[in-house]
Amino acid sequence: MNNSSSQAAKKLGATIKDCRKKLGLTQTQLADLAGVSLNYVSQLENGKPKTQLDKLLAVIDVLGLELALTPGSSGFRTSENTVEE
């Protein structure tokens, strides 16, 4: 996993944690509402770089958030792992 992916995972985790706290939910409550394990919520909030999309979407839904993808500043990667602009 490259550094930008790791940073994105940490940013996502921090956003999830901040939103959960603003809603006054514990990790256990969020896990129960989203139908995921407490361990999953903990790892997600701590920026674990690999996650299951279906579980992530369930957590995001409970928190009233939506996932949006935007173009990155470095273009896209081709099969040769080069960056195109």
C-alpha positions as CSV (number, residue, x, y, z in Angstrom):
1,M,0.0,0.0,0.0
2,N,1.4,3.4,-0.9
3,N,1.7,6.3,1.4
4,S,-1.3,8.2,-0.1
5,S,-3.5,5.2,0.5
6,S,-2.4,4.9,4.0
7,Q,-3.0,8.6,4.6
8,A,-6.5,8.3,3.1
9,A,-7.3,5.4,5.4
10,K,-6.2,7.4,8.4
11,K,-8.2,10.4,7.3
12,L,-11.3,8.3,6.7
13,G,-10.9,6.7,10.2
14,A,-10.6,10.1,11.8
15,T,-13.7,11.3,10.1
16,I,-15.7,8.2,11.2
17,K,-14.5,8.7,14.7
18,D,-15.3,12.4,14.9
19,C,-18.8,11.8,13.5
20,R,-19.4,9.0,15.9
21,K,-18.4,11.1,18.8
22,K,-20.5,14.1,17.6
23,L,-23.5,11.7,17.5
24,G,-22.8,10.6,21.1
25,L,-22.3,7.0,20.1
26,T,-19.8,4.5,21.5
27,Q,-17.9,2.2,19.2
28,T,-20.0,-0.7,20.5
29,Q,-23.3,1.2,19.7
30,L,-22.0,2.1,16.2
31,A,-21.0,-1.6,15.6
32,D,-24.4,-2.8,16.7
33,L,-26.3,-0.3,14.6
34,A,-24.2,-1.0,11.5
35,G,-24.2,-4.8,12.0
36,V,-20.4,-5.0,12.2
37,S,-18.0,-6.1,15.0
38,L,-16.5,-3.8,17.6
39,N,-13.1,-4.8,16.3
40,Y,-14.0,-3.7,12.8
41,V,-15.1,-0.2,14.1
42,S,-11.9,0.1,16.1
43,Q,-9.7,-0.9,13.2
44,L,-11.6,1.4,10.8
45,E,-11.2,4.4,13.2
46,N,-7.5,3.6,13.6
47,G,-6.9,3.8,9.9
48,K,-6.5,0.2,9.1
49,P,-5.6,0.3,5.4
50,K,-7.7,-2.7,4.3
51,T,-11.4,-2.8,4.9
52,Q,-14.5,-4.5,3.5
53,L,-16.6,-2.1,1.4
54,D,-19.9,-3.5,2.5
55,K,-19.1,-3.0,6.1
56,L,-17.6,0.5,5.5
57,L,-20.8,1.5,3.7
58,A,-23.0,0.2,6.6
59,V,-21.0,2.3,9.1
60,I,-21.2,5.4,6.9
61,D,-24.9,5.0,6.5
62,V,-25.5,4.8,10.3
63,L,-23.5,8.0,10.7
64,G,-25.6,9.7,8.0
65,L,-22.5,10.2,5.8
66,E,-22.0,9.5,2.2
67,L,-19.0,8.4,0.3
68,A,-17.8,10.6,-2.5
69,L,-14.9,10.0,-4.9
70,T,-13.1,12.9,-6.4
71,P,-10.2,13.0,-8.8
72,G,-6.8,13.1,-7.1
73,S,-4.1,15.6,-7.9
74,S,-1.7,13.0,-9.4
75,G,-3.9,11.7,-12.2
76,F,-4.5,8.0,-12.6
77,R,-2.3,4.9,-12.6
78,T,-2.0,2.7,-15.7
79,S,-1.2,-1.0,-15.7
80,E,2.5,-0.1,-15.9
81,N,2.1,1.8,-12.6
82,T,2.9,5.1,-14.1
83,V,0.9,8.3,-13.6
84,E,-1.0,9.8,-16.4
85,E,-2.3,13.4,-16.2
